[in-house]
């Protein structure tokens, strides 16, 4: 999370004990691993940027399970959101209808991409009471204030905890839903815990009048309700590091008094198209549904996994053609006899040291046979039919 730092992930053995090292933090494993994944806002799913985050989070869970520890994943759906409300009006449907429709499409795409179903999949509209409880407690501690029916978390200094200047934080807040121009705020970097609803906007009763949850507060409430005061690994897109994850963590820690909220972070590199981040606002979205008309789901998964997880990358369709060809080459190498215990250990070491899949794959291809078959099975690179 620190400015200029690189998220890292490694699993090592220390005197017979499994130890996870993520983001430079030493994390001894005991019991069930808890992974919280920031999920979708269901209004334009599922584009390749979404897919990259969830494929890599799925891989983190698969690799963590190699240690023999059970892993539980919570992946939320943010179905109360300003973007969703706007899109619902554009399409002339209710926000609930749009959220249900897009969530169904998302689940189908996740299945096709070989992503395991999460143990928990909370939806924002089911956790409104949790957001209200969060706001009530933070108000009582003087860490929030009410203004004209909305409640704001005092966040003017949070940017410093993640190594950003005030100017950088203001820019990111404006770009990423922080609404620094909200006239009700004491500080432009304060964040809405509760938002007053107007007109036909969805609304729930609260001590401050009808309203709905703020974005960061939704994730805070869902994560705390599901896993308690801390999570072992928090995953999401790199663009969520600030303000979303920074405020989510700050709110959780202020509420529980337990630090850190997330013992480690996994911010997946941004997918670019035409030199810009893949986003609805730039009009460059590439949808998984459309890609599946021409390429196999396993090729899409392989394209995502064949690079360092924390680096941004530019998508072009020729990459999927190469992925299909490389998968055919893997099938040939899998059929060859070979493999050794030393190669198995080298592959595991590459996986345990920052999820280095390019290195693991290079070692397995050289060893071929059983070593490669085991790795492709772990990576979820079995054949999956095209959508059509």
C-alpha positions, 0 to 999 in steps of 0.5 A, a space after each residue: 500500500 505504500 507509495 512506490 512499493 511493490 506488492 509481493 507475495 511469498 510462502 516459505 517454511 521456517 523451522 517446519 512452520 508455514 509462513 506467508 510473506 506478502 507485501 514484505 510482511 511476515 505472516 505465520 499461518 495458523 488455521 483457515 486463511 481468510 481472503 477478502 476480494 473486492 468484487 463488482 459493481 454490477 452495471 457493466 460486467 464482466 470486462 477483462 479488467 474485472 476478470 484479471 483481478 478475480 483470476 489472480 485472486 483465485 490463483 492466490 487461494 489455490 497457491 495458499 491451499 498448497 500449504 495444506 491450510 484451508 482457505 475461505 474467500 469472501 467476494 462481495 457485490 456492491 449493488 448499492 452504488 451511484 454508478 449503478 443508479 445512473 446506468 439503471 436510469 439510462 436503461 430504464 430499469 430498476 437498480 435491483 433488476 439491473 444488479 440482478 441481471 449483471 450479477 448473473 452474467 458475472 457469475 456465468 463468466 466466473 464459472 467459465 473462467 474456472 474461478 472457484 465459487 467463494 465461500 461468502 458472497 455478501 451484497 451491499 443491500 443486505 448489510 445496510 444495518 451494518 453500515 448504520 452501526 459503523 456510522 453510529 460508533 464512529 460518530 460516538 468516537 468523534 471520528 465522523 460527523 453528520 451534515 444535512 442527513 449524510 454522515 462523513 468519516 474524518 479522512 483528511 490525513 489518510 493519504 499520508 498513511 499510504 504515502 500520497 501527497 495531498 495533491 495526489 490524494 485530491 486527484 485520485 479522490 476526484 477520479 475514483 468516486 471520492 467526491 472531494 467537491 461535496 459542499 457538506 464536507 469539513 475536509 474534501 478528503 472526508 468520506 461518506 459513511 452514509 449518503 442522504 437519498 433524494 427523490 427516487 434514489 434507493 433509501 433505508 431508514 436511519 437515525 439521520 433520515 432516509 439514505 444509503 451506504 457510502 461506498 467504502 463503508 459497504 466493504 468495511 461492513 461486509 468484511 467485518 461481518 464476514 471475517 471479523 476484525 482482520 483478514 489475511 489477504 485483501 485483494 482487488 484492482 490496483 485502482 482501488 488502493 486509494 481511496 477505497 482500500 485505504 478508507 475501508 481499512 481506516 474505518 475498520 481499524 477505527 471501529 474495532 481498534 484492531 490493527 492492521 485490518 488487512 495483514 497483507 494486500 494484493 493489488 492486481 495490475 491494471 488492464 489497459 486498452 489503447 493506452 488507457 485503463 479499461 473503464 466505462 468512462 473511456 469507452 474501451 471496455 473489452 467484455 469477456 462475453 464477447 471474447 468467448 465468441 472467438 477464443 476459449 475461456 482457458 486462453 483468456 485465463 492463460 493470457 491473464 496468468 502469463 505475466 507478473 500479477 502486480 504489473 499493468 499490461 496492454 491488451 491486444 487480441 493477438 495475445 489471445 491467439 498466442 495463448 491458444 497456440 501456447 496451450 497447444 504446445 503445453 498439451 504436447 509437452 504434458 504427454 512427454 515422459 519426464 519430471 523430477 522431485 527437484 523440478 517439483 520443488 523448484 516450481 513450488 518455490 516459484 509459486 511461493 515467491 510472489 506467485 511467479 507463474 512465468 518462472 514456474 511455467 518455464 521450469 515445468 515446461 523444461 521438466 515436462 510430463 507430470 511436473 507440467 501436468 500438475 502445474 497446468 491443473 493448479 493453474 486451471 488450464 484444462 480445456 474449457 469450451 467456448 461460449 458458443 
